Amino acid sequence: MQEILDREPKAQSKASQREGPIARTIEQQTAKLPSDTFLWGAVGSIGLSLALMLTGNEKKAHFVGQWAPTLLILGLYNKMVKLHGSDPANT
């Protein structure tokens, strides 16, 4: 058991875990968006994908349909940043 604990990485200093200025700026700007913006974007991409599929544009439908999970993950990240902050060292 001790050898497993010895293999775990050591905690990094807080200074090395700080967000960079670009990430901080992006997070500050996206935090201004309501969280349901990403949800409605995902629902819209699913609807558009369905419409494209029904009109015979199968490749475009698959492309647009792949936006939904990306938008949902971005919405989740946005929500986490709003709730917990992006850089605890600055709070």
Backbone bond lengths (Angstrom), bond angles and torsions (degrees), N, CA, C in turn:
res aa  C-N    CA-C-N  psi(-1)  N-CA   C-N-CA  omega(-1)  CA-C   N-CA-C  phi
1 M - - - 1.452 - - 1.520 110.82 -
2 Q 1.345 116.35 -40.63 1.464 120.36 -178.58 1.522 110.90 -63.68
3 E 1.336 117.95 -36.12 1.458 119.41 -179.01 1.521 111.38 -67.44
4 I 1.323 117.91 -30.87 1.460 120.75 175.81 1.522 110.09 -67.09
5 L 1.308 116.86 -43.63 1.464 120.93 178.76 1.520 111.14 -63.79
6 D 1.324 117.25 -34.97 1.458 120.97 -179.56 1.525 111.57 -68.83
7 R 1.324 117.53 -26.29 1.464 121.10 -178.71 1.520 113.12 -80.65
8 E 1.321 118.61 -17.24 1.454 120.67 -178.33 1.523 109.96 -67.75
9 P 1.358 116.57 141.36 1.462 119.09 -178.74 1.519 111.32 -65.78
10 K 1.304 115.40 146.58 1.457 121.21 178.06 1.528 109.18 -74.79
11 A 1.311 117.02 152.27 1.461 121.68 178.74 1.523 109.81 -67.05
12 Q 1.344 115.05 139.01 1.453 120.02 178.43 1.516 109.38 -83.88
13 S 1.308 115.57 159.08 1.455 119.01 177.87 1.522 109.51 -70.23
14 K 1.328 116.38 155.12 1.461 120.67 -179.11 1.520 111.69 -63.31
15 A 1.301 118.01 -31.50 1.462 120.98 -179.57 1.521 111.02 -64.05
16 S 1.333 118.27 -34.78 1.461 120.35 -179.04 1.520 112.43 -80.25
17 Q 1.339 118.19 -7.90 1.455 120.96 -178.93 1.523 112.61 -103.48
18 R 1.303 119.16 6.08 1.458 121.85 -178.44 1.514 110.77 -71.31
19 E 1.329 114.80 148.75 1.459 120.97 176.89 1.525 109.55 -74.72
20 G 1.314 115.56 148.61 1.455 120.56 176.11 1.518 110.68 -78.76
21 P 1.312 117.54 169.07 1.466 120.83 -176.72 1.532 113.17 -65.07
22 I 1.316 117.61 -33.16 1.468 119.84 -179.65 1.522 109.97 -69.49
23 A 1.328 117.19 -47.28 1.474 120.66 179.23 1.519 110.50 -61.78
24 R 1.321 117.14 -41.45 1.462 121.13 -179.83 1.533 110.78 -62.82
25 T 1.332 117.16 -42.76 1.468 121.31 179.37 1.519 111.08 -64.57
26 I 1.328 117.19 -44.69 1.467 120.99 179.14 1.519 110.18 -61.12
27 E 1.321 117.20 -44.17 1.462 120.84 -179.03 1.529 111.61 -66.22
28 Q 1.322 117.14 -36.79 1.462 119.91 178.04 1.522 111.09 -65.87
29 Q 1.320 116.84 -38.81 1.459 120.33 -178.84 1.531 111.43 -73.90
30 T 1.336 117.72 -43.08 1.459 119.60 -179.32 1.519 111.86 -71.58
31 A 1.327 117.71 -23.77 1.466 120.51 177.47 1.526 111.24 -65.60
32 K 1.327 116.73 -19.10 1.468 120.74 178.32 1.528 111.72 -75.53
33 L 1.336 116.74 -18.60 1.469 120.80 179.50 1.527 110.09 -79.37
34 P 1.328 116.84 140.11 1.468 117.90 172.90 1.527 109.72 -64.35
35 S 1.315 116.89 146.20 1.468 120.82 -177.23 1.523 112.64 -62.31
36 D 1.325 117.22 -30.70 1.462 118.00 -178.32 1.527 112.77 -74.86
37 T 1.328 118.65 -6.07 1.464 121.00 174.43 1.524 109.88 -59.32
38 F 1.319 116.06 -43.66 1.456 120.48 -179.66 1.528 111.13 -69.15
39 L 1.327 117.00 -37.51 1.460 120.86 178.49 1.527 110.48 -63.78
40 W 1.338 116.86 -47.02 1.457 119.74 179.57 1.519 111.73 -67.07
41 G 1.320 117.13 -32.86 1.466 119.95 174.49 1.520 111.42 -62.96
42 A 1.333 116.71 -41.13 1.468 120.97 178.77 1.523 110.80 -66.65
43 V 1.338 116.39 -44.39 1.470 119.94 178.49 1.529 110.02 -62.60
44 G 1.334 116.46 -39.93 1.465 120.76 177.75 1.513 112.11 -63.08
45 S 1.328 116.87 -40.31 1.464 119.08 179.76 1.527 111.32 -68.02
46 I 1.321 116.80 -34.47 1.469 119.85 176.14 1.529 109.59 -65.72
47 G 1.327 116.67 -44.73 1.468 120.41 178.94 1.516 112.14 -63.15
48 L 1.327 116.47 -44.10 1.465 120.24 178.52 1.520 110.55 -64.41
49 S 1.313 116.81 -38.65 1.459 120.94 177.46 1.529 110.72 -62.00
50 L 1.325 116.18 -43.04 1.459 120.14 177.87 1.520 110.94 -62.67
51 A 1.327 116.33 -43.85 1.466 120.10 179.36 1.528 111.15 -62.42
52 L 1.320 116.61 -42.44 1.465 119.76 177.97 1.527 111.46 -64.69
53 M 1.327 116.66 -38.06 1.465 120.43 178.86 1.529 110.02 -64.22
54 L 1.330 116.54 -43.00 1.465 120.49 -178.90 1.525 113.02 -68.15
55 T 1.337 116.66 -24.60 1.466 119.96 178.95 1.524 112.14 -92.68
56 G 1.334 117.59 3.85 1.455 121.20 174.83 1.516 115.24 91.65
57 N 1.309 117.98 5.86 1.466 120.96 178.45 1.526 109.69 -93.59
58 E 1.313 116.05 71.00 1.466 121.06 -171.88 1.526 113.19 -63.76
59 K 1.339 118.05 -43.34 1.472 119.99 -179.47 1.522 111.19 -64.56
60 K 1.319 116.80 -42.66 1.461 120.32 178.24 1.533 110.34 -65.90
61 A 1.314 117.05 -37.20 1.465 121.51 179.45 1.523 110.78 -62.72
62 H 1.322 116.78 -42.24 1.467 120.34 178.41 1.527 110.73 -66.24
63 F 1.325 116.19 -41.00 1.461 120.49 179.61 1.528 110.91 -61.81
64 V 1.320 117.12 -49.73 1.465 121.44 -178.57 1.532 110.38 -68.44
65 G 1.311 117.95 -35.31 1.458 121.55 179.16 1.523 113.17 -64.10
66 Q 1.319 116.26 -25.30 1.468 119.82 178.93 1.524 112.35 -77.64
67 W 1.315 118.65 -8.16 1.460 121.14 176.75 1.532 111.00 -71.78
68 A 1.322 118.09 -31.16 1.473 121.88 -173.56 1.534 112.72 -56.41
69 P 1.331 120.21 -53.40 1.460 118.15 -178.76 1.533 112.46 -63.80
70 T 1.323 116.87 -34.97 1.461 120.31 178.16 1.521 110.72 -63.19
71 L 1.331 116.90 -45.37 1.462 121.05 179.34 1.524 111.51 -64.70
72 L 1.324 116.93 -38.49 1.462 120.01 178.70 1.526 111.51 -66.07
73 I 1.319 116.91 -39.76 1.468 120.05 178.30 1.530 110.41 -67.97
74 L 1.339 117.10 -39.68 1.465 119.64 175.83 1.521 111.09 -62.86
75 G 1.336 117.07 -38.63 1.458 120.76 176.55 1.517 111.85 -64.14
76 L 1.315 116.67 -39.81 1.462 121.03 177.42 1.528 110.72 -64.23
77 Y 1.314 116.58 -44.32 1.460 120.89 177.71 1.526 110.54 -61.80
78 N 1.323 116.51 -43.65 1.464 122.03 178.28 1.520 110.81 -58.77
79 K 1.320 116.80 -43.90 1.465 121.49 -179.90 1.530 110.53 -65.36
80 M 1.323 117.46 -42.02 1.459 120.78 179.54 1.527 111.13 -63.56
81 V 1.323 116.61 -40.47 1.463 119.87 178.86 1.524 110.14 -65.26
82 K 1.329 116.80 -39.27 1.465 119.92 179.00 1.524 111.42 -64.87
83 L 1.329 116.72 -40.42 1.461 120.69 -176.33 1.524 113.34 -79.57
84 H 1.321 116.66 -40.38 1.459 120.42 -171.27 1.512 114.04 -111.72
85 G 1.307 117.58 -11.56 1.463 120.66 -175.26 1.497 111.00 80.31
86 S 1.311 115.79 158.44 1.453 119.44 -176.93 1.518 112.88 -94.97
87 D 1.312 116.08 -25.98 1.462 119.31 -175.54 1.526 108.83 -138.02
88 P 1.326 117.93 90.74 1.452 120.33 -177.50 1.526 113.70 -59.13
89 A 1.327 117.73 -20.82 1.464 120.69 179.69 1.528 110.86 -68.34
90 N 1.344 116.89 -25.91 1.471 120.66 -178.93 1.509 113.33 -91.65
91 T 1.330 118.15 -6.74 1.462 120.02 -176.85 1.503 111.54 -94.21
